């Protein structure tokens, strides 16, 4: 492994040699693009950085020298078009390889990147442009994206008289510059822009559960926090290849497709596709000899639908998941069929990895692991005191000791200091997530605070009910929410997507209810079951319980 980790990260081990404390010495002018990407390119220019599989199935390897040169060209190009330090640039680039070059270029320029999902609507784009004062939008060559950006740009122009600079990855389109062609024409010379580690480097709009999306800001120290993500959770190795299934507009892309992996010397696998096919993922794992893999639980469910035993996955050593609750049954089946144990990690758009089952540790049922050595993590009750084992409380991060302000924790919500002050109170970051720990310190996720179902005096976490439902052979995917009740406050409702070969029926509803009753407390049993063709998802791919609740309220 290269020496970049040791240059910035300090580690402390206990008497048994276990890592139990991590903190960072970050220079004021630290900039990932210059101090990591260009540093690696200078010492090992031919080291691979990206393995890219394009829409047409072609596989191309890009080195750190390629990354250095292309990012310099793009930085120079954007600077020549008036994009300057501190300007906000929205990226709606799907999984086009240009995204990685642009991200590094923006950090060299000192501009603020706003990665955005291609699932957003025209109204979403308009809101983000206005809220974040976006100066430039860079898009994938995708008609839906381009049409939405056109409408949003026209709306902003009419309302504010502002013309948004627009680029498309490739192609001739009115109102857009061709990024590929313009980059090839641009010289690589570009004077280093002096950034401060506390400057805003990137901004993510989170999907949230209520209200408008929150704009989460991260500064230039953020990439270093993902050393633990990549090295100790993903298990990447110097010279290896890590594959994280994530759209570039999702914060999970920063977790698994750039920062920690490159710092630790691993290349990243980038797979561009328009329609997801599980067998394609398996071919990539086999043919590209991926050694570490991260995907949301839904992806593992689809992989298990394939003849997974027909693929040579002998090079694959570590598999992890995050983003939504992982059904225990899926983990069991995956291990039975591949010999690999899926380890769970937990964090937020606002943070790096908070808890996780790290390399070498055993995954206990559906626990989300133990605290990251970067953070002073506690579980507190409503009175602010630490909870006892098996007692539910809120997961918080305490600012303490030499760790100072925790690296990786966001630096603010754009235009909303009041919300930031609400989650950061007295040196404590409130995640708003309910968890509990067992006697051995393993932490288990219960729910978001606003996902807790209150029924007849009981507080019910949806995840525990969903885990039972997922054991039923007919259930492919499910979401548990509270449905308004005059007598009980709320009743438990299960929205269910069935496996192929099962048909919705009153008889099946009774069967599923009886199945839950035999495996969980009576008050947790769904009193209402709705069969659905699909479940609503946020732009980051998570099941949106809030959308289900909202739809139910509108139908009353």
N, C-alpha and C positions, 0 to 999 in steps of 0.2 A: 504494500500500500504506500502511496506517495506520502511526503512529509507535510502536506498542507494542513492535515488535521492537527498535527502536533504544533504547527506554527501558531495556531489561534486558540486551540482548545486545551484546557487543563483538566486532568483527571485525578481522582482520588479513589483508592481501593481499600476495602476492609481487610481484616486479618486473614480471610479466606481467599483473598485475591479477587473478590467480586467488585465490580465497578459500582460505587454508590454515590458519587458526587462528581458533577461536571460543571465547569464554568468557563468563561471565555475572556480572552484579552483581545479586544477588537480595536485596531487602530482607527483614529478619527476619519481617515480617508479611505477606509476599506471599501473596495468595489469589486464584487464577484467577477465582473467581466474582465477587468484588468488583472486582478490579483489571483484569480483561479484559472479562468479560461486561457488568457494570454500567457500566464506563467507556465501552464502545462504545455502550451503550443511552443514556447521557447525552448523548453528542455526536451520534450518528446513530441515533435511536430507530427509524426506519423501515427501517434496513438489514436485509436478510434474513439470517437465521441458519440456518433449516432449511426445506428443501422436502420435504414428507412425502407419500408415496403410500401410502394406507391399504389395508387388505385388500379393501375394496370398490372400489378403483381411483380414489378421490377424491384429488386433489392439492391440498394446502394449504400456504401459505407462512406461516412464523412469523418475526417480526422479533426483533431483540435486545430491544426493549421488551417484547414478549410473553414472551420468555425471562426477562427480569429480573422481571417481575411474577409469573409463574407460579412461579418458583423461590422468591421471597419468600413466597408463599402456602403452598407446600409446606413450607418451612423452619419457618414459624410453626405450621403444622398439626402437624408431627412433634414440634416442641418442646412443644406443648401436650399431646401424648400421652406425654411423658416421655423422648423421645429427646434426648440431650444431647451435648455436645462429647466426642469420643473413643469414643462408642458405635459398634458395628459394625452395619451395615445391609446385608443381602444383597438383591441385585436379580436377579430371574429374570424379565426383562421382554421377552425376544425382541427384536423391532424396533419395539415400541410407542413412539410419539413421547413418551409420558410419561417414558421413561427419561432423556431429555436434560434435562427439567425437574428430575427428581429428583436427577440427578448434580450439577447446579449448586446445588440446594437443600442437599444434604448438605455441600457445601464451605462454603456460607454458615453452616451450623449447626456446622461443625467435626467432624461425624460421619464415620466411615470407611465408604466405599462398597466393597462386595464384589460386583462384577459377576459373574454366574454364568450359564453356558450352560443353555438349557432342555433339553439332552440329558442332564443329570445325573439319576441315579436317586434314589430315596428314601434309600438308604443313603449316597449321596454328599452329599445335603443334610444328613442327620443328622451326618455326620462334620464337615462344614464349620461347622455351627452350634456343635458342641462345641469344635472346635479353635480357632475364631476368637471364641468367646463372643458370638455374634450375638444382638442384642436385638430386631431387627425384620426382617421379610421383606416385600418388596414384589414382587408377582407380576403377570404378564400375565393377562388373562382367558382362561385356557387350562385346560381340565379336567385334562389330564395333569399340568401343573405344580402346580395347586392340590391335586390328590389326593396327589401326592408330598410337598408341603409339609405337608399335613394329617397324614400318617403320621409325618413327621419331627418335627413339633411335638408330636404325641402322645407319641412315644418320648422326647423330651427332657423333656417335662413329667413323665412317669412316673419317669424316672431321676434328674432333678435338681430336680423341683418348680418348674421355671421355665416361665412362660407367655410365648410369643413373640408380640410385637405383629405383626399381619398386615394387609396391605393388598392389594387387588386393583385393577387399573387402572380397572375399571368393573364394575358389577353387584352384585346382592345375594347374598351367600353367608355362611352361618353361620360365625362366627369371624373374619370379615374386615371391615375398613372399606372403603368405596367411595372410592378415592383421588380420582376425578374429582368426585364430588358433594361430598365433604368439602372439597376444595380450593376449589371455587366459593364455599363458605360462609365461608371463612377470610379475614381481613383481610390486607392486604399489609404492614402495619407490622411491622418486625422489627429489633431492635437488632443491629448488627454484632458478631459473635463474634470475638474476637481470637485468631487462630491463629498458630503459629510455623512458619516454613518447614521446620523439621525434624520437625514433627509428621507422623504417618502420615495420608495423605489417602485412599489407596485400597489395596486388597489383592486380588491375583489368585491363585487356586489354579491352578497350572500342571498340565497333564496328566502331565508327566514321562514317564520311560521305565521306571522301577522304583519299587516301593514306593508309599506313599500320596502324594497330591498335595502339592506344596510351596506354602506360602502366601507369596507375594512381596509385600513392602510397599514402596510408593512414597510419598515425602513431597510437600510442597506446591510444590517446585521442579520436579517432574516435567513439568507441562504445557509449560514453557519449552523443554525439550529437543526438543520436537516442532516447533519453528520450522524446524529444518533438515529434518525429515521432510517437512513440508508445502511449504515454500518451495523447497528445493533438490532434493528428490527427486520429490515429487508434481508440483511445478511449479504450485501453485495461484496464482491472481491475485486481487487485491483486487476484490470484486464478482463473482467467478466462482462456479462450482458444482462441488464435488468429490463424487464418488461412490465410496465404498469398500464393497465387498461383504463385510460382516462382521456376525456376530451381536453383540449388545451385551455378551454374556458373555465375549467373546474380547478379549485385550489389543489385537488389531489394530483394535478399535473406538476405543480411545484414540489409536492412531496416526493414524487416518484419518477419524474422524467427530466430532471435537470440538476438541481442544486447539490443535494447530498451525494448523488451517484457520481457526478463528475469530480467532486472534491475527494471522494474515496477511490477514484481511479477506474470506475466502471463506466462502460458505454451504456447508452439507453436505446431500447428498441422502440421505434415509432412505426405504427401500423395505421395507414390511412385507408379508410373504408367509408362507403356510403350506407351499406346495410350490414348489420352484424351477423356473422355466421360462426357458430361455436367451433366447427371443424377447421376454420381458418386459423383461429387462435391456437388450436392444437398443432396444426402444421407449422406455425411460426415457432412454437415452443420446441418442436422436434427439429425442424430444418435449420433454424438459426442458432440452435444450441443455447437457448436461454438458460441461465442458471438460477436466477431469482425472479419471482413473479408476484405481482400484486393485482388484485381485482376485487370489485365489490361482490357481495354474496350472490347477487342475481347471475353474474357471469359463471360462477361455480355451478349453480343450478343447471345452466344450459350446457356446460361442459359434461356434466354427468348424464345428460340425455344422449351423448355421443358414445360410440364404441371406443372409449378412452384407452382401453387395453391394447388397441391396434397401433397406438403411437409409441415411438421410442422417446420416453421422457427421462432417460437415464442421466442426462446432463443437469436436469432440474433438481436443485438442492433445497431451496427455501421457497415456501408459498405463504402469503399473508393476505389479510383482508381488512377492510375498514369501510366506513361510510354509512353503514346501516347494520342493524343486528344480523348476526350470522346464525341461522338455525343449526342446532346441535346435530340434527339428523343429516344435514348436508355435509358437515365436517366428518361425521362417522363414515358416510358412504364414500367420500373422497379418499379418506385414508385407506379404507378397505380395498379400493380399486387402484390406487396409485402408490400406496405406502408412504405418502407424504402427509404430514400433519399441518393443517391450516392454522396459523397463529394470528390472533386478533390484535389490532391496535386501535387506539382511540385518540382523537384530537378534533380540532375545529378549524374553520377557515381563519379564525382569529389566532390560532396557535400552531405550533409544530406538534409532534407526538407528545401527548400528555401521559398516557399509560400504554403499556403494550406487553405482550408476551414476547420477550426478546429471544434472540438466538440462544439455543442451549437450554431454554426453559420449557417446561411442559405446559401445554394448553389444557386448562381445567374447564371442562364443559364449555360454556359460552362466556367465560370471564374475559374482561378486556385488559387483563394483565396487572402489572404493578406499576407504580409511578416511574416515569422517566428520570434518570439520574440528573437531568438538567434542572428539574423543578422540585420545589418544596410543596408537595401535593397533600392536601388534607380533605377529609370528609366531615362536614359540619352540619349540625341541626339548625332548626329555626332560631335557637338561642345563641348561635355562633360558636358553640362549644363542639369539640370533636365527638363524633358518634362512637358507639361501641360496636364491636363486630356484629354483623347481621342486622344492623340498624341503618335504615335509609337516611341519607342526608345529601347535601349539595357538594359536588366536587369543586374545590377551589384551589388556586395556586397562590402561595404566599411569597411576597417579595422579602427576601431575608439574606443575611450574611453576605459573604463575599460574592455571591451570585449576582447581587444587585438587582437591577431591573431585568426580569427573565428574558433572555434572548429568544426570539421566535414569537413572543407575544406581541400582538398588533399594537401600533402606536396611536391609534385613534379611529373614530368613525368620521368619515368626511362630512363636514357641515353638521355634526351632531355631537357636540361636547357633552351635552346633558346625558345622552345614552352611554357615552364612554365613562362618565363619572359614576353612572349607575352600576356598571359592571366592575369598575375599579374603585374600590372603597376601602380607605385606610390601609393601603398597601396589599390588598387582597383582590385577586381577580376571580369574579364569580362566573362560573361557566354556565349556570342555569341548568345543569344536568344533574339528575338524581341517580345516585349509585349507592352501593353498600359494599363492605369488605367482609371476607370470612376470617376465621381465626388465623389463617396463614398469610393474610395480607393481600390475597387475590381480590381484585375489584370487579364488581358486576354492575353492568348498566341496567337501570330501571326505566328511565324515560326522561324526556325533556320535561321541565317543570310544567309546561302548558299541555303536555300530552297525558298527564296523570288523569285517570278516570275516577271520579268520585261517585260511588253508587251505594245508596242505602248506608252511608257511614263508612264504607270501605274505600280505601285508596288503592287503585288497581293500575299497575304498570302494564301498558299494552304489550311490551316485548315478551313478558312471561306467558301471556295468553297466545301470542303469535308462535312462540316456540312449541307449544303443545299442538296447535293447529297444523304446523308444518310436518308433524309426524304422521298425519293422516294421509294415506296414499293418494287421495283425490286432490289434495291441496298443492298447487304449484307455487302460489304466491298469495300473501294475505296482508291485511292491515286491520288493526283493532283500534277502534275509537269509541268515544262516548256519544250516545244518542240521547237527546233531551227526553226526560220523563217527569211528569207532574208529581209522581209519588216517590220516585227514587232519586231524583236529581238528574241522574243519567243511568242508562243501561248500557251494557257492553254490546257493541256491534262489531261483527266481523265481515269485512269485504274480502271476497275470495275469488281468485282466478284458479280455475280447475286445470288439472293435467289433461292432456289429450286422452280421449277415450272415456271421459266422464261427462255426463250431461246434468245440468241443473235440474233439481226436482225437490219437492217437499220431503220426500223420503230421505234424500241425501242430507238435507238440512237437519233432520232429526238424528240421523246417523252421526253427523259431525258433532252436534250438541252432546249426544251421549258419549262420544269419544272424549270430549273435553271433560265432561262431568266425572268420568272414570279416572282422570289423570290430574285434575286440579280441583281446588276448592270450589264449592258450588257457586259462590258469588262471582267467580271469575268466568263462568260459562257464558258465552254469547247468547243473549236473549233474542238477538236479531242477526240474521245472516243474509247477506246480499251477494249473489253471484255476479261477477263482472267479467267482461272480455279483457279488461286491463285495469291497472290501478294508476291514478294520477301520479306523476313524478315531478320533482322540482327540476330546474335547469341543470343541477348537478347529478341528476339520476336517482335521487333518493325518493322513496315513496313519501308522498305528501299527505299526512294525516289531516293537516289543516284544510286541504282542498276537499277532502271527504266530509269533514265537519261542516265546512261552508256550504257545500252542496245540500247536505241534510237540513241545515237551517233554512235554506232558501225554499226547500220543498214543504216545510211545515205550514 
